Amino acid sequence: MRRKFSPVSLILVGLGTFLLVLAPMLAWYVEPRAAVNPIDIDTTAVYKGTGSVFDLDKAETVPGQDITVTQVVRGDVADSERSGRAVWDVTTTVDTDASLPAADPHDALEFMPGRWVTDRRSNRPVHCCQEHPYFAGDAYLKFPFDVGRHDYRWWDNSLGAPVTLHFAGTKKIRGYEGYRFTGAVPATRTGTRQVPGALVGQPERSQVLAEEWYANHRVELVVDQRTGRVIYAQVGPRKTLRAPGGTKDAAVLLDSRKLAFTAATQRDQVEQAKTESRQLLLLGRTLPIGAAVLGFVLAAVGTVLVVRGRRDPGSSESPPSALTM
């Protein structure tokens, strides 16, 4: 007996098999290649708070000043494509109301340019492409993808070294939950600066090579678990000067207990985290699961139809023999 198969059954089997093959490819091949640091990034994050700032005109530290920190990150697409890395140019400025708005970032109270180069998948620092300064650690502008509930080494640009941040549970920012990490920086010598001796308690000397010291009262970052995007940041920088070999701060250059993302920056970071997280979730879970379930159903239905087949009335049986009279 010969069986005739319906074209529909063969199409269902073929389509189901295709979807079953596609499902693991989306989860294990496509999604990991989508989880990469962008090369065309162009973002601005703004921190605001109050604190004490050294006034050069008055030659003294003035408390209760409004402080604005602006961090601009722009990707160098040409260098990124050429190197296969994520090459980002970063400009950080610290201003008081007296220097805002600034036509030139160099007019700010403090101006810190830099170039951050990372492996696009792991977020690890890569030392190439005129990177400056020499970075280290696990996180700086963002955390790695698929953030874990453990400590991370966060690069503190003012310290010039990574700081250990400890996982501290979860926290909602604008209704969106992220992983919270906290830490602090004890007073640490970071360099020297030539200043008038009177500034550090040595009026008999016209100029001295004063020691620069830095501390951070508190670092708090809230991070999107799937993408590693920082949706909230808070820091408490303290920068001081000491006389050469001194054990006490002689002049306070900057001291703030809390500089944090503005409401606008929080909203922007949360919206971008939501969008990016949904895209990765779609590629890594929703589509693979949907493709696997639909593929199984189609393949099963098609197989049943193939097994049943359909008899061909014109060829299913041999024709009867002629009778001999």
Contacts in CASP RR format, 6 or more apart in sequence:
PFRMAT RR
TARGET T0000
AUTHOR 0000-0000-0000
METHOD contacts of the structure
MODEL  1
MRRKFSPVSLILVGLGTFLLVLAPMLAWYVEPRAAVNPIDIDTTAVYKGT
GSVFDLDKAETVPGQDITVTQVVRGDVADSERSGRAVWDVTTTVDTDASL
PAADPHDALEFMPGRWVTDRRSNRPVHCCQEHPYFAGDAYLKFPFDVGRH
DYRWWDNSLGAPVTLHFAGTKKIRGYEGYRFTGAVPATRTGTRQVPGALV
GQPERSQVLAEEWYANHRVELVVDQRTGRVIYAQVGPRKTLRAPGGTKDA
AVLLDSRKLAFTAATQRDQVEQAKTESRQLLLLGRTLPIGAAVLGFVLAA
VGTVLVVRGRRDPGSSESPPSALTM
1 311 0 8 1.000
1 316 0 8 1.000
1 317 0 8 1.000
2 312 0 8 1.000
2 315 0 8 1.000
2 316 0 8 1.000
3 309 0 8 1.000
3 310 0 8 1.000
3 311 0 8 1.000
3 312 0 8 1.000
4 309 0 8 1.000
4 310 0 8 1.000
4 311 0 8 1.000
4 312 0 8 1.000
5 305 0 8 1.000
5 306 0 8 1.000
5 309 0 8 1.000
5 310 0 8 1.000
6 305 0 8 1.000
6 309 0 8 1.000
6 310 0 8 1.000
8 302 0 8 1.000
8 305 0 8 1.000
9 302 0 8 1.000
9 303 0 8 1.000
9 305 0 8 1.000
9 306 0 8 1.000
9 309 0 8 1.000
10 302 0 8 1.000
10 306 0 8 1.000
12 298 0 8 1.000
12 299 0 8 1.000
12 301 0 8 1.000
12 302 0 8 1.000
12 305 0 8 1.000
13 298 0 8 1.000
13 299 0 8 1.000
13 302 0 8 1.000
13 303 0 8 1.000
13 306 0 8 1.000
14 298 0 8 1.000
14 299 0 8 1.000
15 295 0 8 1.000
15 298 0 8 1.000
16 294 0 8 1.000
16 295 0 8 1.000
16 296 0 8 1.000
16 297 0 8 1.000
16 298 0 8 1.000
16 299 0 8 1.000
17 295 0 8 1.000
17 299 0 8 1.000
18 295 0 8 1.000
19 291 0 8 1.000
19 292 0 8 1.000
19 294 0 8 1.000
19 295 0 8 1.000
19 298 0 8 1.000
20 291 0 8 1.000
20 292 0 8 1.000
20 295 0 8 1.000
20 296 0 8 1.000
20 299 0 8 1.000
22 291 0 8 1.000
23 287 0 8 1.000
23 288 0 8 1.000
23 289 0 8 1.000
23 290 0 8 1.000
23 291 0 8 1.000
23 292 0 8 1.000
23 295 0 8 1.000
24 288 0 8 1.000
26 283 0 8 1.000
26 284 0 8 1.000
26 287 0 8 1.000
26 288 0 8 1.000
26 291 0 8 1.000
27 283 0 8 1.000
27 284 0 8 1.000
27 285 0 8 1.000
27 288 0 8 1.000
30 283 0 8 1.000
30 284 0 8 1.000
31 280 0 8 1.000
31 283 0 8 1.000
31 284 0 8 1.000
32 121 0 8 1.000
34 279 0 8 1.000
34 280 0 8 1.000
34 283 0 8 1.000
35 121 0 8 1.000
35 145 0 8 1.000
35 146 0 8 1.000
35 227 0 8 1.000
35 280 0 8 1.000
36 86 0 8 1.000
36 120 0 8 1.000
36 121 0 8 1.000
37 86 0 8 1.000
37 118 0 8 1.000
37 120 0 8 1.000
37 121 0 8 1.000
37 123 0 8 1.000
37 142 0 8 1.000
38 75 0 8 1.000
38 86 0 8 1.000
39 75 0 8 1.000
39 76 0 8 1.000
39 77 0 8 1.000
39 80 0 8 1.000
39 81 0 8 1.000
39 86 0 8 1.000
39 87 0 8 1.000
39 120 0 8 1.000
40 75 0 8 1.000
40 77 0 8 1.000
41 73 0 8 1.000
41 74 0 8 1.000
41 75 0 8 1.000
41 86 0 8 1.000
41 88 0 8 1.000
42 73 0 8 1.000
42 74 0 8 1.000
42 75 0 8 1.000
43 72 0 8 1.000
43 73 0 8 1.000
43 268 0 8 1.000
44 70 0 8 1.000
44 71 0 8 1.000
44 72 0 8 1.000
44 73 0 8 1.000
44 265 0 8 1.000
45 70 0 8 1.000
45 71 0 8 1.000
45 73 0 8 1.000
45 233 0 8 1.000
45 261 0 8 1.000
45 265 0 8 1.000
45 269 0 8 1.000
46 68 0 8 1.000
46 69 0 8 1.000
46 70 0 8 1.000
46 71 0 8 1.000
46 261 0 8 1.000
46 262 0 8 1.000
46 264 0 8 1.000
46 265 0 8 1.000
47 68 0 8 1.000
47 69 0 8 1.000
47 70 0 8 1.000
47 71 0 8 1.000
47 233 0 8 1.000
47 234 0 8 1.000
47 235 0 8 1.000
47 259 0 8 1.000
47 260 0 8 1.000
47 261 0 8 1.000
47 262 0 8 1.000
47 265 0 8 1.000
48 66 0 8 1.000
48 67 0 8 1.000
48 68 0 8 1.000
48 69 0 8 1.000
48 259 0 8 1.000
48 260 0 8 1.000
48 262 0 8 1.000
49 66 0 8 1.000
49 67 0 8 1.000
49 68 0 8 1.000
49 256 0 8 1.000
49 258 0 8 1.000
49 259 0 8 1.000
49 260 0 8 1.000
50 64 0 8 1.000
50 65 0 8 1.000
50 66 0 8 1.000
50 67 0 8 1.000
50 256 0 8 1.000
51 63 0 8 1.000
51 64 0 8 1.000
51 65 0 8 1.000
51 67 0 8 1.000
51 254 0 8 1.000
51 255 0 8 1.000
51 256 0 8 1.000
51 257 0 8 1.000
52 61 0 8 1.000
52 62 0 8 1.000
52 63 0 8 1.000
52 64 0 8 1.000
52 65 0 8 1.000
52 252 0 8 1.000
52 254 0 8 1.000
52 255 0 8 1.000
52 256 0 8 1.000
53 61 0 8 1.000
53 62 0 8 1.000
53 65 0 8 1.000
53 67 0 8 1.000
53 96 0 8 1.000
53 109 0 8 1.000
53 253 0 8 1.000
53 254 0 8 1.000
54 60 0 8 1.000
54 61 0 8 1.000
54 62 0 8 1.000
54 251 0 8 1.000
54 252 0 8 1.000
54 253 0 8 1.000
54 254 0 8 1.000
55 61 0 8 1.000
55 62 0 8 1.000
59 199 0 8 1.000
61 251 0 8 1.000
61 252 0 8 1.000
61 253 0 8 1.000
61 255 0 8 1.000
65 96 0 8 1.000
65 97 0 8 1.000
66 96 0 8 1.000
66 97 0 8 1.000
67 94 0 8 1.000
67 95 0 8 1.000
67 96 0 8 1.000
67 254 0 8 1.000
67 256 0 8 1.000
67 259 0 8 1.000
68 94 0 8 1.000
68 95 0 8 1.000
68 96 0 8 1.000
68 100 0 8 1.000
69 92 0 8 1.000
69 93 0 8 1.000
69 94 0 8 1.000
69 95 0 8 1.000
69 259 0 8 1.000
70 92 0 8 1.000
70 93 0 8 1.000
70 95 0 8 1.000
71 90 0 8 1.000
71 91 0 8 1.000
71 92 0 8 1.000
72 90 0 8 1.000
72 91 0 8 1.000
72 92 0 8 1.000
73 88 0 8 1.000
73 89 0 8 1.000
73 90 0 8 1.000
73 116 0 8 1.000
73 141 0 8 1.000
74 88 0 8 1.000
74 89 0 8 1.000
75 86 0 8 1.000
75 87 0 8 1.000
75 88 0 8 1.000
75 89 0 8 1.000
76 87 0 8 1.000
76 88 0 8 1.000
76 89 0 8 1.000
76 115 0 8 1.000
76 129 0 8 1.000
79 87 0 8 1.000
79 129 0 8 1.000
80 86 0 8 1.000
80 87 0 8 1.000
83 117 0 8 1.000
83 126 0 8 1.000
83 128 0 8 1.000
83 129 0 8 1.000
84 120 0 8 1.000
85 117 0 8 1.000
85 118 0 8 1.000
85 119 0 8 1.000
85 120 0 8 1.000
85 126 0 8 1.000
85 128 0 8 1.000
85 129 0 8 1.000
86 117 0 8 1.000
86 118 0 8 1.000
86 119 0 8 1.000
86 120 0 8 1.000
87 115 0 8 1.000
87 116 0 8 1.000
87 117 0 8 1.000
87 129 0 8 1.000
88 115 0 8 1.000
88 116 0 8 1.000
88 117 0 8 1.000
88 118 0 8 1.000
88 141 0 8 1.000
89 113 0 8 1.000
89 114 0 8 1.000
89 115 0 8 1.000
89 116 0 8 1.000
90 113 0 8 1.000
90 114 0 8 1.000
90 115 0 8 1.000
90 116 0 8 1.000
90 141 0 8 1.000
91 105 0 8 1.000
91 111 0 8 1.000
91 112 0 8 1.000
91 113 0 8 1.000
91 114 0 8 1.000
92 110 0 8 1.000
92 111 0 8 1.000
92 112 0 8 1.000
92 113 0 8 1.000
92 157 0 8 1.000
93 102 0 8 1.000
93 105 0 8 1.000
93 108 0 8 1.000
93 109 0 8 1.000
93 110 0 8 1.000
93 111 0 8 1.000
93 112 0 8 1.000
94 108 0 8 1.000
94 109 0 8 1.000
94 110 0 8 1.000
94 111 0 8 1.000
94 254 0 8 1.000
95 102 0 8 1.000
95 108 0 8 1.000
95 109 0 8 1.000
96 109 0 8 1.000
99 107 0 8 1.000
99 108 0 8 1.000
99 109 0 8 1.000
102 108 0 8 1.000
105 111 0 8 1.000
109 254 0 8 1.000
110 254 0 8 1.000
112 157 0 8 1.000
112 158 0 8 1.000
113 132 0 8 1.000
114 132 0 8 1.000
114 133 0 8 1.000
115 129 0 8 1.000
115 130 0 8 1.000
115 131 0 8 1.000
115 132 0 8 1.000
116 125 0 8 1.000
116 131 0 8 1.000
116 135 0 8 1.000
116 140 0 8 1.000
116 141 0 8 1.000
117 125 0 8 1.000
117 126 0 8 1.000
117 127 0 8 1.000
117 128 0 8 1.000
117 129 0 8 1.000
117 131 0 8 1.000
117 135 0 8 1.000
118 124 0 8 1.000
118 125 0 8 1.000
118 126 0 8 1.000
119 126 0 8 1.000
121 145 0 8 1.000
122 144 0 8 1.000
123 138 0 8 1.000
123 139 0 8 1.000
123 142 0 8 1.000
123 143 0 8 1.000
123 144 0 8 1.000
123 145 0 8 1.000
124 137 0 8 1.000
124 138 0 8 1.000
125 131 0 8 1.000
125 135 0 8 1.000
125 136 0 8 1.000
125 137 0 8 1.000
125 155 0 8 1.000
127 134 0 8 1.000
133 157 0 8 1.000
133 160 0 8 1.000
135 155 0 8 1.000
136 153 0 8 1.000
136 155 0 8 1.000
136 161 0 8 1.000
136 162 0 8 1.000
137 152 0 8 1.000
137 153 0 8 1.000
137 154 0 8 1.000
137 155 0 8 1.000
137 162 0 8 1.000
138 144 0 8 1.000
138 152 0 8 1.000
138 153 0 8 1.000
138 154 0 8 1.000
138 162 0 8 1.000
139 152 0 8 1.000
139 153 0 8 1.000
139 154 0 8 1.000
139 155 0 8 1.000
139 165 0 8 1.000
140 154 0 8 1.000
140 155 0 8 1.000
140 157 0 8 1.000
141 230 0 8 1.000
142 223 0 8 1.000
142 227 0 8 1.000
142 228 0 8 1.000
142 229 0 8 1.000
142 230 0 8 1.000
143 152 0 8 1.000
143 223 0 8 1.000
143 228 0 8 1.000
143 229 0 8 1.000
143 230 0 8 1.000
144 228 0 8 1.000
145 226 0 8 1.000
145 227 0 8 1.000
145 228 0 8 1.000
145 280 0 8 1.000
146 225 0 8 1.000
146 226 0 8 1.000
147 179 0 8 1.000
147 223 0 8 1.000
147 224 0 8 1.000
147 225 0 8 1.000
147 226 0 8 1.000
147 228 0 8 1.000
148 167 0 8 1.000
148 179 0 8 1.000
148 225 0 8 1.000
149 167 0 8 1.000
149 169 0 8 1.000
149 179 0 8 1.000
150 167 0 8 1.000
151 164 0 8 1.000
151 165 0 8 1.000
151 166 0 8 1.000
151 167 0 8 1.000
152 164 0 8 1.000
152 165 0 8 1.000
152 181 0 8 1.000
153 162 0 8 1.000
153 163 0 8 1.000
153 164 0 8 1.000
153 165 0 8 1.000
154 162 0 8 1.000
154 163 0 8 1.000
154 164 0 8 1.000
154 165 0 8 1.000
154 181 0 8 1.000
154 219 0 8 1.000
154 221 0 8 1.000
155 161 0 8 1.000
155 162 0 8 1.000
155 163 0 8 1.000
156 162 0 8 1.000
156 163 0 8 1.000
156 185 0 8 1.000
156 216 0 8 1.000
156 219 0 8 1.000
158 190 0 8 1.000
158 214 0 8 1.000
158 216 0 8 1.000
158 237 0 8 1.000
158 239 0 8 1.000
159 185 0 8 1.000
159 188 0 8 1.000
159 190 0 8 1.000
159 214 0 8 1.000
159 216 0 8 1.000
160 190 0 8 1.000
163 183 0 8 1.000
163 185 0 8 1.000
163 216 0 8 1.000
163 219 0 8 1.000
164 183 0 8 1.000
165 181 0 8 1.000
165 182 0 8 1.000
165 183 0 8 1.000
165 219 0 8 1.000
165 221 0 8 1.000
166 181 0 8 1.000
166 182 0 8 1.000
166 183 0 8 1.000
167 179 0 8 1.000
167 180 0 8 1.000
167 181 0 8 1.000
168 180 0 8 1.000
168 181 0 8 1.000
168 182 0 8 1.000
169 179 0 8 1.000
169 180 0 8 1.000
170 177 0 8 1.000
170 178 0 8 1.000
170 179 0 8 1.000
170 180 0 8 1.000
171 177 0 8 1.000
171 178 0 8 1.000
171 180 0 8 1.000
171 222 0 8 1.000
171 232 0 8 1.000
172 178 0 8 1.000
173 222 0 8 1.000
173 231 0 8 1.000
173 232 0 8 1.000
173 266 0 8 1.000
173 269 0 8 1.000
173 270 0 8 1.000
174 231 0 8 1.000
174 266 0 8 1.000
174 267 0 8 1.000
174 270 0 8 1.000
175 270 0 8 1.000
176 224 0 8 1.000
176 231 0 8 1.000
176 270 0 8 1.000
176 273 0 8 1.000
176 274 0 8 1.000
178 222 0 8 1.000
178 223 0 8 1.000
178 224 0 8 1.000
178 225 0 8 1.000
178 231 0 8 1.000
179 222 0 8 1.000
179 223 0 8 1.000
179 224 0 8 1.000
179 225 0 8 1.000
180 220 0 8 1.000
180 221 0 8 1.000
180 222 0 8 1.000
180 223 0 8 1.000
181 219 0 8 1.000
181 220 0 8 1.000
181 221 0 8 1.000
181 222 0 8 1.000
181 223 0 8 1.000
182 218 0 8 1.000
182 219 0 8 1.000
182 220 0 8 1.000
182 221 0 8 1.000
183 216 0 8 1.000
183 218 0 8 1.000
183 219 0 8 1.000
183 220 0 8 1.000
184 215 0 8 1.000
184 216 0 8 1.000
184 217 0 8 1.000
184 218 0 8 1.000
184 219 0 8 1.000
185 214 0 8 1.000
185 215 0 8 1.000
185 216 0 8 1.000
185 219 0 8 1.000
186 215 0 8 1.000
187 213 0 8 1.000
187 214 0 8 1.000
187 215 0 8 1.000
187 238 0 8 1.000
187 240 0 8 1.000
188 213 0 8 1.000
188 214 0 8 1.000
188 215 0 8 1.000
189 211 0 8 1.000
189 212 0 8 1.000
189 213 0 8 1.000
190 212 0 8 1.000
190 213 0 8 1.000
190 214 0 8 1.000
191 211 0 8 1.000
191 212 0 8 1.000
192 209 0 8 1.000
192 210 0 8 1.000
192 211 0 8 1.000
192 212 0 8 1.000
193 209 0 8 1.000
193 210 0 8 1.000
193 212 0 8 1.000
193 241 0 8 1.000
194 207 0 8 1.000
194 208 0 8 1.000
194 209 0 8 1.000
194 210 0 8 1.000
195 207 0 8 1.000
195 208 0 8 1.000
195 210 0 8 1.000
195 241 0 8 1.000
195 251 0 8 1.000
196 206 0 8 1.000
196 207 0 8 1.000
196 208 0 8 1.000
197 203 0 8 1.000
197 204 0 8 1.000
197 205 0 8 1.000
197 206 0 8 1.000
197 207 0 8 1.000
197 208 0 8 1.000
197 210 0 8 1.000
197 243 0 8 1.000
199 210 0 8 1.000
199 241 0 8 1.000
199 250 0 8 1.000
199 251 0 8 1.000
200 208 0 8 1.000
200 210 0 8 1.000
200 241 0 8 1.000
200 242 0 8 1.000
200 243 0 8 1.000
200 250 0 8 1.000
200 251 0 8 1.000
201 243 0 8 1.000
201 250 0 8 1.000
202 208 0 8 1.000
202 243 0 8 1.000
208 243 0 8 1.000
208 244 0 8 1.000
209 244 0 8 1.000
210 241 0 8 1.000
210 242 0 8 1.000
210 243 0 8 1.000
210 244 0 8 1.000
210 250 0 8 1.000
210 251 0 8 1.000
211 241 0 8 1.000
211 242 0 8 1.000
211 243 0 8 1.000
211 244 0 8 1.000
211 245 0 8 1.000
211 246 0 8 1.000
212 239 0 8 1.000
212 240 0 8 1.000
212 241 0 8 1.000
213 239 0 8 1.000
213 240 0 8 1.000
213 241 0 8 1.000
213 242 0 8 1.000
213 249 0 8 1.000
214 237 0 8 1.000
214 238 0 8 1.000
214 239 0 8 1.000
214 240 0 8 1.000
215 237 0 8 1.000
215 238 0 8 1.000
216 235 0 8 1.000
216 236 0 8 1.000
216 237 0 8 1.000
216 238 0 8 1.000
217 236 0 8 1.000
217 237 0 8 1.000
217 238 0 8 1.000
217 257 0 8 1.000
218 234 0 8 1.000
218 235 0 8 1.000
218 236 0 8 1.000
218 257 0 8 1.000
218 258 0 8 1.000
219 234 0 8 1.000
219 235 0 8 1.000
219 236 0 8 1.000
220 232 0 8 1.000
220 233 0 8 1.000
220 234 0 8 1.000
220 235 0 8 1.000
221 230 0 8 1.000
221 232 0 8 1.000
221 233 0 8 1.000
221 234 0 8 1.000
222 230 0 8 1.000
222 231 0 8 1.000
222 232 0 8 1.000
222 233 0 8 1.000
223 229 0 8 1.000
223 230 0 8 1.000
223 231 0 8 1.000
224 230 0 8 1.000
224 231 0 8 1.000
224 273 0 8 1.000
224 276 0 8 1.000
224 277 0 8 1.000
226 276 0 8 1.000
226 277 0 8 1.000
226 280 0 8 1.000
226 281 0 8 1.000
227 273 0 8 1.000
227 276 0 8 1.000
227 277 0 8 1.000
227 280 0 8 1.000
228 273 0 8 1.000
229 269 0 8 1.000
229 272 0 8 1.000
229 273 0 8 1.000
229 276 0 8 1.000
230 269 0 8 1.000
231 266 0 8 1.000
231 269 0 8 1.000
231 270 0 8 1.000
231 273 0 8 1.000
232 260 0 8 1.000
232 261 0 8 1.000
232 266 0 8 1.000
232 269 0 8 1.000
233 260 0 8 1.000
233 261 0 8 1.000
234 258 0 8 1.000
234 259 0 8 1.000
234 260 0 8 1.000
234 261 0 8 1.000
235 259 0 8 1.000
235 260 0 8 1.000
236 256 0 8 1.000
236 257 0 8 1.000
236 258 0 8 1.000
236 259 0 8 1.000
237 254 0 8 1.000
237 255 0 8 1.000
237 256 0 8 1.000
237 259 0 8 1.000
238 252 0 8 1.000
238 254 0 8 1.000
238 255 0 8 1.000
238 256 0 8 1.000
239 252 0 8 1.000
239 253 0 8 1.000
239 254 0 8 1.000
239 255 0 8 1.000
240 249 0 8 1.000
240 250 0 8 1.000
240 251 0 8 1.000
240 252 0 8 1.000
240 253 0 8 1.000
240 255 0 8 1.000
241 249 0 8 1.000
241 250 0 8 1.000
241 251 0 8 1.000
241 253 0 8 1.000
242 248 0 8 1.000
242 249 0 8 1.000
242 250 0 8 1.000
243 250 0 8 1.000
261 269 0 8 1.000
END
